Amino acid sequence: MGRNDYKKLKGAPGIYVNNKSGHYYAEKRIKGKLHSATFVSAYKAKQWRKHFDGKSYKLATVDSQCSTLKEVWEVMQKVHFPTLATSTKDIWKRRYKLLETIEHLPMDQITPSKITEWTQYWVSIFSQDDYQSGRGKAGRCNLNNELNMFVSIFNWYKQSEQFEKEAISLTNPVKTKHKKLGFIKPLPDKRKQINLKDAFLFFEFLKPLYRDLAMMQFYCAGRVGEVAGMQWSNIDLKNRRLMIKHTCVWDTSTKMFIELKGFPKNREARPVYITDEIMDVLNRRLAFRLPANDYVFHVDGAPLNYGTIQINYREGQRKSGVPYTGTHILRHGMAKLARQVGGGLDAVLAMTGHKDLKLADHYSKSTEDDQKEFSQKIMEHIRKMKLSDAVKSEVDNSDFENVLSLRKFKTSTNN
């Protein structure tokens, strides 16, 4: 073991934490001979130190009738994952990585105190200097995603037929306090809801194909994969109706096109009214329509790759100078505009196709721009009130200028 790569675990003699991997190195001297082993969790390292006799080691566990987290996760992947979008599956697998340190535990032994211990451990890991500079793990701000991942697994576990008997009496061990305990550093100042002025400025700096793609995404409040996978067979120009029905699936690492799925993320097709603005985009794309090719947006008949879309969007954002990044800002921006113009979440649901009010609220929630707008209105109201009070005060004073007070009257009479 290179001592420079490890630091001692507080309160645990003979156990060290790898600064880079986060794994635990444990050593134990028996009859003058030094034994060592590496583990993915502090719990296993401590158990090894406690029970290893120089020859064998068996993890001491309390008898349980419940499946382990690992067993639940494996069944969930077989049964539930086929219903999820490819991107969602990839995200969930990434978020599960940190939960591997407690996956050996039966579900009834993952208690609030165990979640607290798990949270404190990973906060200590990600608070190290090595993780607080650069990208990737270093950019971590909290453990919210991983805690939400466990909640998703637990909820599925409770509702599944495979585990319904053993899970019936269990309650979710993740509490409100755990998200507070999982705080590492403040989130970066990243604006997601592009406003109308900046949206059109952004469009001006895009190449024609990607300008039409971005405008269509904005007008439809769609996900970029849905717009990139839009098919002419789902567009009725005569009756001004199109269906958000397909979506492009891209590889998460190479960002290359993999397949065209016959349904969007929530598995429900969504109708969109073809406004004059959408009609203009479609008329421009008609000039590029190819025989035996149903894609509205393509490059010489080939579906768009996400990496190419990203490059063009980033270039347009950089050249235009708008303070927004990413491909999802247009969906967020239209959701916010729908709430402002429509006056409520119903308008957001109609535009974005969300089925969950909580998600619709998240996409259209108040931002810095709202604070600026409302604070200006409030200050203007305050100024008007102050001006009104000042005028009223002057009027009141002028009414009494020719009135002699009783005190002055008595004084003048005595003299």
C-alpha positions as CSV (number, residue, x, y, z in Angstrom):
1,M,0.0,0.0,0.0
2,G,1.4,3.4,-1.0
3,R,0.8,5.4,2.2
4,N,0.6,8.7,0.2
5,D,-2.5,7.3,-1.6
6,Y,-4.4,6.6,1.7
7,K,-5.5,8.4,4.7
8,K,-6.4,6.9,8.1
9,L,-10.1,6.4,8.8
10,K,-11.0,8.2,12.0
11,G,-12.0,6.0,14.9
12,A,-11.1,2.8,13.1
13,P,-7.7,1.4,13.9
14,G,-6.0,-0.4,11.0
15,I,-8.3,0.9,8.3
16,Y,-7.4,3.4,5.6
17,V,-9.3,5.1,2.8
18,N,-7.9,5.4,-0.7
19,N,-7.9,9.1,-1.7
20,K,-8.9,8.4,-5.3
21,S,-11.1,5.3,-5.4
22,G,-12.7,5.7,-2.0
23,H,-12.1,2.0,-1.2
24,Y,-11.0,0.8,2.2
25,Y,-7.7,-0.9,3.0
26,A,-7.7,-2.9,6.2
27,E,-4.8,-4.6,7.9
28,K,-4.6,-6.9,10.9
29,R,-1.6,-8.5,12.6
30,I,-2.1,-12.0,13.9
31,K,0.8,-13.9,15.6
32,G,3.3,-11.5,14.1
33,K,2.0,-11.8,10.5
34,L,0.4,-8.9,8.8
35,H,-2.8,-9.6,6.9
36,S,-4.6,-7.1,4.6
37,A,-7.6,-6.8,2.4
38,T,-9.5,-4.2,0.4
39,F,-13.3,-3.5,0.6
40,V,-15.8,-1.1,-1.0
41,S,-17.4,-0.2,2.4
42,A,-16.2,0.8,5.8
43,Y,-18.7,-1.6,7.3
44,K,-17.1,-4.6,5.5
45,A,-13.6,-3.4,6.5
46,K,-14.6,-3.2,10.1
47,Q,-16.2,-6.6,10.1
48,W,-13.1,-8.1,8.5
49,R,-10.9,-6.5,11.2
50,K,-13.3,-7.9,13.9
51,H,-13.8,-11.5,12.6
52,F,-10.8,-12.5,10.5
53,D,-8.8,-15.2,12.3
54,G,-5.9,-15.4,9.9
55,K,-7.4,-18.2,7.8
56,S,-11.1,-17.4,7.1
57,Y,-13.6,-14.6,7.4
58,K,-17.3,-14.7,7.3
59,L,-19.4,-11.5,7.4
60,A,-21.5,-11.5,10.5
61,T,-25.0,-10.5,9.7
62,V,-28.3,-10.4,11.6
63,D,-30.9,-12.9,10.4
64,S,-33.3,-11.3,8.0
65,Q,-36.3,-12.4,5.9
66,C,-35.7,-9.5,3.4
67,S,-33.7,-9.5,0.2
68,T,-30.6,-7.4,0.1
69,L,-30.5,-4.1,-1.8
70,K,-28.3,-5.8,-4.5
71,E,-30.9,-8.6,-5.0
72,V,-33.7,-6.0,-5.3
73,W,-31.7,-4.0,-7.8
74,E,-31.0,-7.0,-10.0
75,V,-34.6,-8.0,-10.1
76,M,-35.6,-4.4,-10.8
77,Q,-33.3,-4.3,-13.8
78,K,-34.8,-7.5,-15.2
79,V,-38.5,-6.5,-14.6
80,H,-38.7,-2.7,-14.6
81,F,-35.9,-1.5,-16.8
82,P,-37.5,-2.7,-20.1
83,T,-40.2,0.0,-19.5
84,L,-37.7,2.8,-19.1
85,A,-36.1,5.0,-21.7
86,T,-32.5,4.2,-22.6
87,S,-31.2,7.4,-21.2
88,T,-33.0,6.9,-17.9
89,K,-31.5,3.4,-17.5
90,D,-28.0,4.8,-18.0
91,I,-28.6,7.6,-15.5
92,W,-30.0,5.2,-12.9
93,K,-27.0,2.8,-13.3
94,R,-24.6,5.7,-12.7
95,R,-26.5,6.9,-9.6
96,Y,-26.6,3.4,-8.1
97,K,-22.7,3.3,-8.0
98,L,-22.6,5.0,-4.6
99,L,-25.2,2.7,-3.2
100,E,-22.9,-0.3,-3.8
101,T,-21.4,0.3,-0.4
102,I,-24.7,-0.7,1.3
103,E,-26.0,-3.2,-1.3
104,H,-25.0,-6.2,0.9
105,L,-27.5,-5.2,3.5
106,P,-31.1,-6.6,3.7
107,M,-33.7,-4.0,3.0
108,D,-35.0,-4.0,6.6
109,Q,-31.5,-3.3,7.9
110,I,-31.2,-0.2,5.8
111,T,-32.5,2.1,8.5
112,P,-32.5,5.9,8.8
113,S,-29.3,5.7,10.9
114,K,-27.7,3.5,8.2
115,I,-28.6,6.1,5.5
116,T,-27.1,8.8,7.8
117,E,-23.9,6.9,8.1
118,W,-23.8,6.3,4.3
119,T,-24.5,10.0,3.6
120,Q,-21.8,11.2,6.0
121,Y,-19.2,8.8,4.5
122,W,-19.7,10.1,0.9
123,V,-19.9,13.7,2.0
124,S,-16.5,13.2,3.6
125,I,-15.1,11.6,0.4
126,F,-16.4,14.3,-1.9
127,S,-15.4,17.1,0.4
128,Q,-11.7,16.3,-0.1
129,D,-9.5,18.7,-2.1
130,D,-9.1,16.1,-4.9
131,Y,-12.8,16.2,-5.5
132,Q,-13.2,20.0,-5.3
133,S,-11.3,21.0,-8.4
134,G,-11.9,20.1,-12.0
135,R,-14.8,18.2,-13.4
136,G,-16.8,15.0,-12.8
137,K,-16.7,13.9,-9.2
138,A,-15.1,17.1,-8.3
139,G,-18.1,19.1,-9.4
140,R,-20.4,17.2,-7.0
141,C,-22.6,19.6,-4.9
142,N,-24.9,17.1,-3.0
143,L,-26.1,13.6,-2.8
144,N,-29.7,14.3,-3.8
145,N,-29.6,12.2,-7.0
146,E,-28.4,9.1,-5.2
147,L,-30.9,9.6,-2.3
148,N,-33.6,9.9,-4.9
149,M,-32.3,6.8,-6.6
150,F,-32.6,4.8,-3.4
151,V,-36.2,6.2,-2.9
152,S,-37.1,5.0,-6.5
153,I,-35.7,1.5,-5.7
154,F,-37.5,1.4,-2.4
155,N,-40.8,2.5,-3.9
156,W,-40.6,-0.1,-6.6
157,Y,-39.6,-2.7,-4.0
158,K,-42.8,-1.9,-2.0
159,Q,-45.1,-2.0,-5.0
160,S,-43.6,-5.0,-6.8
161,E,-45.2,-8.4,-6.8
162,Q,-41.9,-10.1,-6.4
163,F,-41.3,-8.6,-2.9
164,E,-44.8,-7.6,-1.8
165,K,-44.9,-10.0,1.3
166,E,-41.5,-9.0,2.8
167,A,-41.8,-5.3,2.0
168,I,-45.3,-4.8,3.3
169,S,-44.3,-3.5,6.8
170,L,-41.2,-1.5,5.8
171,T,-41.1,2.3,5.6
172,N,-38.8,4.5,3.6
173,P,-35.6,5.1,5.5
174,V,-34.6,8.3,3.6
175,K,-35.8,11.3,5.5
176,T,-35.9,15.0,4.9
177,K,-32.8,15.5,7.0
178,H,-30.7,13.3,4.8
179,K,-30.8,15.8,1.9
180,K,-29.5,18.4,4.3
181,L,-26.8,16.0,5.5
182,G,-25.9,15.3,1.9
183,F,-25.0,19.0,1.1
184,I,-21.4,19.4,0.0
185,K,-21.4,22.9,-1.6
186,P,-23.8,25.3,-3.3
187,L,-25.1,24.5,-6.8
188,P,-23.4,26.5,-9.6
189,D,-25.3,29.5,-10.9
190,K,-26.8,27.8,-14.0
191,R,-29.8,29.3,-15.7
192,K,-32.1,26.8,-17.4
193,Q,-35.1,28.8,-18.7
194,I,-34.1,30.8,-21.7
195,N,-36.2,33.9,-22.1
196,L,-37.9,35.0,-25.4
197,K,-35.4,37.7,-26.3
198,D,-32.4,35.5,-25.7
199,A,-34.0,32.5,-27.5
200,F,-34.3,34.5,-30.8
201,L,-30.9,35.9,-30.4
202,F,-29.6,32.3,-30.0
203,F,-31.5,31.3,-33.2
204,E,-29.7,34.0,-35.2
205,F,-26.3,32.5,-34.6
206,L,-27.2,28.9,-35.6
207,K,-26.7,27.3,-39.0
208,P,-29.9,26.9,-40.9
209,L,-30.6,23.2,-40.1
210,Y,-29.9,23.6,-36.4
211,R,-31.8,26.9,-36.3
212,D,-34.9,25.1,-37.6
213,L,-34.3,22.3,-35.2
214,A,-34.0,24.7,-32.2
215,M,-37.0,26.8,-33.3
216,M,-39.1,23.6,-33.6
217,Q,-37.9,22.4,-30.2
218,F,-38.9,25.8,-28.7
219,Y,-42.3,26.1,-30.3
220,C,-43.2,22.5,-29.4
221,A,-41.6,22.7,-25.9
222,G,-40.1,19.3,-26.9
223,R,-37.2,17.2,-25.9
224,V,-34.4,17.5,-28.4
225,G,-34.6,13.7,-29.2
226,E,-38.3,14.0,-30.0
227,V,-37.7,16.9,-32.4
228,A,-34.7,15.2,-34.0
229,G,-36.8,12.0,-34.5
230,M,-39.8,13.9,-35.9
231,Q,-41.3,12.0,-38.9
232,W,-43.2,13.4,-41.9
233,S,-45.8,10.6,-41.6
234,N,-46.9,12.1,-38.3
235,I,-47.5,15.6,-39.8
236,D,-50.8,16.7,-41.2
237,L,-50.1,20.1,-42.9
238,K,-53.7,20.4,-44.2
239,N,-55.3,20.1,-40.8
240,R,-52.4,21.8,-39.0
241,R,-51.6,18.9,-36.7
242,L,-48.4,17.0,-35.9
243,M,-47.7,14.2,-33.4
244,I,-44.7,14.0,-31.1
245,K,-44.6,10.3,-31.5
246,H,-41.0,9.2,-32.1
247,T,-37.7,9.9,-30.4
248,C,-34.0,9.5,-31.3
249,V,-31.9,7.3,-29.0
250,W,-28.3,8.2,-28.7
251,D,-25.4,6.3,-27.1
252,T,-24.6,8.0,-23.8
253,S,-20.8,7.8,-24.3
254,T,-20.3,8.3,-28.1
255,K,-23.5,10.4,-28.5
256,M,-24.1,8.7,-31.8
257,F,-27.5,7.7,-33.1
258,I,-28.6,4.2,-32.1
259,E,-32.2,3.8,-33.0
260,L,-35.5,5.6,-33.5
261,K,-38.1,4.6,-30.8
262,G,-41.8,4.6,-31.6
263,F,-42.7,6.6,-28.5
264,P,-41.5,9.5,-26.5
265,K,-40.0,9.4,-22.9
266,N,-43.4,9.1,-21.1
267,R,-44.6,6.6,-23.8
268,E,-47.5,8.8,-24.8
269,A,-47.8,10.5,-28.2
270,R,-48.5,14.2,-27.9
271,P,-50.4,16.3,-30.5
272,V,-49.2,19.7,-31.4
273,Y,-51.1,22.4,-33.2
274,I,-49.1,23.7,-36.2
275,T,-48.9,27.5,-35.7
276,D,-47.8,29.8,-38.5
277,E,-44.3,29.8,-37.0
278,I,-44.1,26.0,-37.0
279,M,-45.5,26.0,-40.5
280,D,-42.7,28.2,-41.6
281,V,-40.1,25.8,-40.3
282,L,-41.8,22.8,-41.9
283,N,-42.1,24.5,-45.2
284,R,-38.3,25.2,-45.1
285,R,-37.7,21.5,-44.3
286,L,-39.9,20.3,-47.2
287,A,-37.2,21.5,-49.6
288,F,-34.9,18.9,-48.0
289,R,-37.4,16.0,-47.9
290,L,-36.0,12.9,-49.5
291,P,-37.8,9.9,-51.1
292,A,-38.1,6.9,-48.8
293,N,-36.8,9.0,-45.9
294,D,-39.3,10.1,-43.2
295,Y,-37.0,12.3,-41.1
296,V,-37.9,16.0,-41.0
297,F,-34.4,16.8,-39.7
298,H,-31.5,14.9,-41.2
299,V,-28.1,15.3,-42.9
300,D,-28.2,13.7,-46.3
301,G,-30.8,11.3,-45.1
302,A,-28.9,10.3,-41.9
303,P,-30.5,10.9,-38.5
304,L,-28.8,13.6,-36.4
305,N,-26.2,12.7,-33.8
306,Y,-26.5,14.3,-30.4
307,G,-22.8,15.2,-30.4
308,T,-23.3,17.3,-33.5
309,I,-26.4,19.0,-32.1
310,Q,-24.4,19.8,-28.9
311,I,-21.5,21.3,-30.9
312,N,-23.9,23.6,-32.9
313,Y,-25.9,24.6,-29.9
314,R,-22.8,25.5,-27.9
315,E,-21.4,27.5,-30.8
316,G,-24.6,29.4,-31.1
317,Q,-24.7,30.1,-27.4
318,R,-21.1,31.2,-27.3
319,K,-21.4,33.5,-30.3
320,S,-24.7,35.1,-29.2
321,G,-23.5,35.6,-25.7
322,V,-26.7,34.3,-24.1
323,P,-26.2,33.2,-20.4
324,Y,-27.6,29.7,-21.0
325,T,-26.1,26.3,-21.9
326,G,-27.3,22.9,-23.0
327,T,-30.1,21.6,-25.3
328,H,-32.8,21.5,-22.7
329,I,-33.0,25.2,-22.1
330,L,-35.6,25.6,-24.9
331,R,-38.0,23.2,-23.3
332,H,-37.6,24.9,-20.0
333,G,-38.0,28.3,-21.6
334,M,-41.2,27.5,-23.3
335,A,-42.6,25.9,-20.1
336,K,-41.9,29.2,-18.3
337,L,-43.4,31.3,-21.1
338,A,-46.5,29.1,-21.1
339,R,-47.0,29.7,-17.4
340,Q,-46.5,33.4,-17.8
341,V,-48.9,33.7,-20.7
342,G,-51.4,31.0,-19.7
343,G,-51.4,31.9,-16.1
344,G,-51.0,28.5,-14.6
345,L,-49.7,24.9,-14.7
346,D,-52.5,23.8,-17.0
347,A,-50.8,25.8,-19.8
348,V,-47.4,24.2,-19.0
349,L,-48.9,20.7,-19.1
350,A,-50.6,21.4,-22.4
351,M,-47.3,22.6,-24.0
352,T,-44.8,20.2,-22.5
353,G,-46.9,17.0,-22.3
354,H,-46.0,16.4,-18.6
355,K,-48.4,14.3,-16.6
356,D,-46.9,15.3,-13.3
357,L,-47.8,18.7,-11.8
358,K,-44.6,18.6,-9.8
359,L,-42.5,18.3,-12.9
360,A,-44.5,21.0,-14.7
361,D,-43.9,23.3,-11.7
362,H,-40.2,22.5,-11.7
363,Y,-39.8,23.4,-15.4
364,S,-41.6,26.7,-15.0
365,K,-40.7,27.8,-11.5
366,S,-39.7,31.3,-10.6
367,T,-36.2,32.4,-11.5
368,E,-33.9,35.4,-11.2
369,D,-35.7,37.1,-14.1
370,D,-38.9,36.9,-12.2
371,Q,-37.3,38.3,-9.1
372,K,-36.0,41.2,-11.2
373,E,-39.4,41.9,-12.9
374,F,-41.4,41.7,-9.6
375,S,-38.9,43.7,-7.6
376,Q,-39.0,46.5,-10.2
377,K,-42.8,46.5,-10.1
378,I,-42.8,46.5,-6.3
379,M,-40.3,49.4,-6.2
380,E,-42.3,51.3,-8.7
381,H,-45.4,50.9,-6.5
382,I,-43.4,52.1,-3.5
383,R,-42.2,55.1,-5.4
384,K,-45.8,56.0,-6.4
385,M,-47.0,55.6,-2.8
386,K,-44.2,57.8,-1.5
387,L,-44.9,60.4,-4.1
388,S,-48.6,60.3,-3.3
389,D,-47.9,60.7,0.4
390,A,-45.6,63.6,-0.2
391,V,-48.2,65.4,-2.3
392,K,-50.9,64.7,0.3
393,S,-48.6,66.0,3.0
394,E,-48.0,69.3,1.1
395,V,-51.8,69.7,0.6
396,D,-52.5,69.1,4.2
397,N,-49.9,71.7,5.3
398,S,-51.2,74.3,2.9
399,D,-54.7,73.9,4.3
400,F,-53.4,75.1,7.7
401,E,-51.1,77.9,6.6
402,N,-53.9,80.5,7.2
403,V,-55.2,79.0,10.4
404,L,-54.0,80.7,13.7
405,S,-53.4,78.2,16.5
406,L,-55.3,78.7,19.7
407,R,-52.0,79.1,21.6
408,K,-50.9,81.9,19.3
409,F,-54.3,83.5,19.6
410,K,-54.2,83.6,23.4
411,T,-50.6,85.0,23.4
412,S,-51.5,87.8,20.9
413,T,-54.7,88.6,23.0
414,N,-52.8,89.0,26.3
415,N,-50.3,91.3,24.7
